[in-house]
Amino acid sequence: MADNYSYKFTGKMEEWGAGLFDYTKVVINPDHGDGSRPVFTLAEGATVADVENPTITLEKVGTDGVTLASD
């Protein structure tokens, strides 16, 4: 089963914007999350390093958007 992720903003803004930039690297699950942040899985072959950027930090979450304890 794939890990679910959400994100938190780092407070830094880039000229291209903020948040998830490359949607070919993630699969958004609109049926999960608390409505304020999407819950998504990484696309096949993608890693956290491919998705994380200076504006966000990924958090491993349950399907309800609740942050999971660190592994």
Residue pairs with C-beta under 8 A, 6 or more apart in sequence:
2 41
2 42
3 41
3 42
3 60
4 29
4 32
4 39
4 40
4 41
4 60
4 61
4 62
4 63
5 26
5 39
5 40
5 41
5 42
5 48
5 51
5 58
5 59
5 60
5 61
6 33
6 37
6 38
6 39
6 40
6 58
6 59
6 61
6 65
6 67
7 19
7 20
7 37
7 56
7 57
7 58
7 59
8 37
8 56
8 57
8 59
9 18
9 19
9 55
9 56
10 54
10 55
10 56
10 57
12 54
12 55
13 55
14 53
14 54
14 55
17 55
18 55
18 56
19 55
19 56
20 26
20 38
20 40
20 51
20 56
21 53
22 50
22 51
24 43
25 42
25 43
25 46
25 50
25 51
26 40
26 41
26 42
26 43
26 46
26 51
27 40
27 41
27 42
27 43
28 38
28 39
28 40
29 38
29 39
29 40
29 41
29 63
30 38
32 39
32 63
32 64
32 65
33 39
33 64
33 65
34 64
34 65
36 65
37 65
39 61
39 63
39 65
42 48
42 50
42 51
48 58
51 58
52 58
59 67
60 67
60 68
60 70
60 71
61 67
61 68
62 68
